């Protein structure tokens, strides 16, 4: 079987998967995407004192402001998750969660940690795709008449979302000389480029979903570590952040790459 035949077979399998799961995939994508916010909001509730004391000690902002920070994170994240899952005011919920990401990036000094910064940007990319989906579902002032401006905004949001999403995979590349690492880096980089430029997008994104899911379950198995150990929280944080990026990729699979992509341009050739 030649390379083209193999690619065509893989695309046929991906298309069949999409036909079977078309009705459920967007819902699963949303649930995965907001999972890190849901988990973090619940954690804020159960670790209220620890989070407040950390912010108060790190920033010297006083008891009241530290309490406001924890309360804002708790309500903002859980409220945003409820709105997104219920599809009510989803656009406002996305903007609120963007604000939470920015606030946490500064408050927890993520801005100076390249790995965590790239992961937060990837999470923002997932929200950008969700925002594009929510805008497409919104009602136009003129029923049934699409707005060219809105369509253009949606296309560029999808492009930005795709590019930011693949930053997650940049943190998974291993720079050593082992054969497995080299092979993983080559395959991963190829898939990243395909998703970013929007070529064979659904197949590439679905492959990345499977790859990332396997890595997540294998390396971030927080349930195997006792809850009292610090590593439990670190692995749990990584697990749900990665699950959110998987949700973003599932949105790419469900919605397609958008107008600013090679897949779309191919239709004009």
C-alpha positions as CSV (number, residue, x, y, z in Angstrom):
1,X,0.0,0.0,0.0
2,X,1.5,3.4,-1.1
3,X,1.7,6.5,1.0
4,X,-1.2,8.1,-0.7
5,X,-3.4,5.0,-0.3
6,X,-2.5,4.9,3.4
7,X,-3.3,8.6,3.9
8,X,-6.7,8.1,2.0
9,X,-7.5,5.1,4.2
10,X,-6.7,7.1,7.4
11,X,-8.9,10.0,6.2
12,X,-11.7,7.6,5.4
13,X,-11.5,6.2,9.0
14,X,-11.5,9.7,10.4
15,X,-14.5,10.7,8.3
16,X,-16.4,7.7,9.4
17,X,-15.5,8.4,13.1
18,X,-16.9,12.0,12.6
19,X,-20.1,10.8,11.0
20,X,-20.8,8.4,14.0
21,X,-19.8,11.0,16.7
22,X,-21.0,14.2,15.0
23,X,-23.9,14.7,17.3
24,X,-21.9,14.2,20.5
25,X,-18.4,15.4,19.7
26,X,-19.0,19.2,20.3
27,X,-20.5,18.4,23.8
28,X,-17.5,16.2,24.7
29,X,-15.1,18.9,23.4
30,X,-16.7,21.5,25.6
31,X,-16.7,19.3,28.7
32,X,-13.0,18.4,28.2
33,X,-12.1,22.1,27.4
34,X,-13.6,23.5,30.6
35,X,-12.4,20.6,32.8
36,X,-9.3,22.4,34.1
37,X,-11.4,25.4,35.1
38,X,-14.0,23.1,36.8
39,X,-11.2,21.3,38.7
40,X,-9.5,24.5,39.7
41,X,-12.7,26.1,40.9
42,X,-13.5,23.1,43.1
43,X,-9.9,23.1,44.3
44,X,-10.3,26.7,45.3
45,X,-13.2,25.7,47.5
46,X,-11.4,22.8,49.2
47,X,-8.0,24.6,49.5
48,X,-9.5,28.0,50.4
49,X,-7.1,28.8,53.3
50,X,-4.0,27.5,51.5
51,X,-4.7,29.5,48.4
52,X,-5.5,32.7,50.3
53,X,-2.4,32.4,52.5
54,X,-0.2,31.8,49.4
55,X,-1.5,35.0,47.7
56,X,-1.3,37.0,50.9
57,X,2.3,35.8,51.6
58,X,3.5,36.1,48.0
59,X,2.1,39.6,47.2
60,X,1.7,41.0,50.7
61,X,-1.7,42.3,49.6
62,X,-3.5,41.6,52.9
63,X,-6.2,39.2,54.0
64,X,-9.1,41.0,52.3
65,X,-7.6,41.2,48.8
66,X,-6.3,37.6,49.0
67,X,-9.8,36.4,50.0
68,X,-11.2,38.4,47.0
69,X,-8.7,36.8,44.7
70,X,-9.7,33.2,45.8
71,X,-13.5,34.1,45.7
72,X,-13.1,35.6,42.2
73,X,-11.3,32.5,40.9
74,X,-13.9,30.2,42.5
75,X,-17.0,32.0,41.2
76,X,-15.5,33.0,37.9
77,X,-14.4,29.5,36.9
78,X,-17.4,27.5,38.2
79,X,-19.9,30.2,36.9
80,X,-18.1,30.2,33.5
81,X,-18.2,26.4,33.3
82,X,-22.0,26.3,34.0
83,X,-22.7,29.0,31.4
84,X,-20.6,27.2,28.7
85,X,-22.1,23.8,29.3
86,X,-25.6,25.2,29.3
87,X,-24.8,27.3,26.2
88,X,-26.1,30.4,27.9
89,X,-24.1,33.6,27.5
90,X,-21.2,31.4,26.4
91,X,-19.3,34.3,24.8
92,X,-19.3,36.3,28.1
93,X,-18.2,33.1,29.9
94,X,-15.3,32.8,27.5
95,X,-14.2,36.4,28.1
96,X,-14.5,35.8,31.9
97,X,-12.3,32.7,31.6
98,X,-9.7,34.6,29.5
99,X,-9.6,37.0,32.4
100,X,-9.0,34.2,34.9
101,X,-6.1,32.8,32.8
102,X,-4.5,36.3,32.7
103,X,-5.1,36.9,36.4
104,X,-3.5,33.5,37.4
105,X,-0.6,34.0,35.0
106,X,0.4,37.1,36.9
107,X,-0.6,36.0,40.4
108,X,1.2,32.6,40.3
109,X,4.2,34.1,38.4
110,X,3.5,31.8,35.4
111,X,4.6,34.7,33.1
112,X,8.3,33.8,33.9
113,X,8.0,30.1,33.4
114,X,8.0,29.3,29.7
115,X,6.5,25.8,30.0
116,X,3.5,26.9,32.1
117,X,3.1,30.1,30.0
118,X,2.9,28.0,26.8
119,X,0.4,25.7,28.4
120,X,-1.8,28.7,29.5
121,X,-1.6,30.1,26.0
122,X,-2.7,26.7,24.6
123,X,-5.6,26.8,27.0
124,X,-6.4,30.3,25.7
125,X,-6.4,28.8,22.2
126,X,-9.0,26.3,23.2
127,X,-11.2,29.1,24.6
128,X,-10.7,31.1,21.3
129,X,-12.1,28.1,19.3
130,X,-15.0,27.9,21.8
131,X,-15.6,31.6,21.3
132,X,-15.7,31.1,17.5
133,X,-18.1,28.3,17.9
134,X,-20.3,30.4,20.2
135,X,-20.3,33.3,17.8
136,X,-21.4,31.1,14.9
137,X,-24.4,29.9,17.0
138,X,-25.4,33.5,18.0
139,X,-28.4,35.0,16.3
140,X,-27.7,37.7,13.7
141,X,-29.6,40.9,13.6
142,X,-30.8,39.8,10.2
143,X,-32.1,36.3,10.5
144,X,-30.6,34.0,8.0
145,X,-28.2,36.6,6.6
146,X,-24.6,36.0,7.6
147,X,-22.4,39.0,8.3
148,X,-19.1,39.1,6.3
149,X,-17.4,40.8,9.2
150,X,-18.5,38.2,11.7
151,X,-17.5,35.4,9.4
152,X,-14.0,36.9,9.0
153,X,-13.6,37.3,12.7
154,X,-14.6,33.7,13.3
155,X,-12.1,32.5,10.7
156,X,-9.2,34.4,12.3
157,X,-10.3,33.2,15.8
158,X,-10.1,29.7,14.5
159,X,-6.7,30.3,13.1
160,X,-5.5,31.9,16.3
161,X,-7.0,29.1,18.3
162,X,-5.2,26.4,16.2
163,X,-1.8,28.1,16.5
164,X,-2.1,28.6,20.2
165,X,-3.3,25.0,20.8
166,X,-0.2,23.5,19.4
167,X,2.0,25.3,21.9
168,X,1.0,22.5,24.3
169,X,3.0,20.1,22.2
170,X,6.1,22.3,22.2
171,X,6.3,21.5,25.9
172,X,6.2,17.8,25.2
173,X,9.2,17.6,22.9
174,X,12.3,15.9,24.4
175,X,15.7,17.1,23.3
176,X,17.8,14.0,23.7
177,X,19.5,11.5,21.3
178,X,17.4,8.4,21.9
179,X,15.6,6.9,18.9
180,X,12.2,7.0,20.5
181,X,12.6,10.7,21.4
182,X,13.7,11.7,17.9
183,X,10.9,9.7,16.3
184,X,8.3,11.2,18.7
185,X,9.7,14.7,18.0
186,X,9.5,14.3,14.2
187,X,6.0,12.9,14.2
188,X,4.8,15.4,16.7
189,X,6.3,18.3,14.9
190,X,4.8,17.2,11.6
191,X,1.3,17.0,13.2
192,X,1.7,20.3,14.9
193,X,2.6,22.0,11.6
194,X,-0.4,20.4,9.8
195,X,-2.9,21.6,12.5
196,X,-1.3,25.1,12.6
197,X,-1.5,25.6,8.8
198,X,-4.8,23.8,8.4
199,X,-3.7,20.9,6.1
200,X,-5.4,17.5,6.5
201,X,-6.6,19.3,9.7
202,X,-9.2,16.9,11.0
203,X,-7.0,13.8,10.6
204,X,-4.0,15.6,12.1
205,X,-6.0,16.9,15.1
206,X,-7.6,13.6,15.7
207,X,-4.2,11.9,15.7
208,X,-2.9,14.5,18.2
209,X,-5.9,13.8,20.4
210,X,-5.1,10.1,20.6
211,X,-1.4,10.9,21.1
212,X,-2.0,13.4,23.8
213,X,-4.6,11.3,25.5
214,X,-2.1,8.4,25.8
215,X,0.7,10.7,27.1
216,X,-1.7,12.2,29.6
217,X,-2.9,8.9,31.1
218,X,0.6,7.5,31.2
219,X,2.6,10.5,32.6
220,X,-0.1,12.4,34.6
221,X,-1.7,9.5,36.4
222,X,-2.3,11.5,39.6
223,X,-4.7,8.9,40.9
224,X,-1.7,6.6,41.5
225,X,-0.1,9.1,43.9
226,X,-1.4,9.5,47.5
227,X,-3.3,12.8,47.9
228,X,-1.0,14.0,50.7
229,X,2.0,14.1,48.4
230,X,2.8,17.4,46.5
231,X,3.3,15.4,43.3
232,X,-0.4,14.5,43.4
233,X,-1.5,18.1,42.9
234,X,1.2,18.8,40.2
235,X,0.1,15.7,38.2
236,X,-3.6,16.6,38.6
237,X,-2.9,20.2,37.4
238,X,-1.1,18.8,34.3
239,X,-3.7,16.2,33.7
240,X,-6.7,18.6,33.5
241,X,-4.8,21.3,31.6
242,X,-3.9,18.6,29.0
243,X,-7.5,17.4,28.9
244,X,-8.6,21.0,28.2
245,X,-6.2,21.1,25.2
246,X,-7.7,17.8,24.0
247,X,-11.1,19.5,24.2
248,X,-9.8,22.3,22.0
249,X,-8.4,19.8,19.4
250,X,-11.8,18.0,19.5
251,X,-13.4,21.3,18.6
252,X,-11.0,21.5,15.6
253,X,-12.1,18.0,14.6
254,X,-15.8,18.8,15.0
255,X,-15.8,22.3,13.4
256,X,-13.0,22.0,10.9
257,X,-10.0,24.5,10.4
258,X,-12.0,27.5,9.3
259,X,-11.6,29.7,6.2
260,X,-7.9,30.6,6.9
261,X,-6.4,27.2,6.2
262,X,-4.9,25.2,3.4
263,X,-7.8,22.8,3.5
264,X,-10.2,25.6,2.6
265,X,-7.9,27.1,0.0
266,X,-7.6,23.6,-1.7
267,X,-11.4,23.9,-2.5
268,X,-10.6,27.0,-4.7
269,X,-7.8,25.2,-6.7
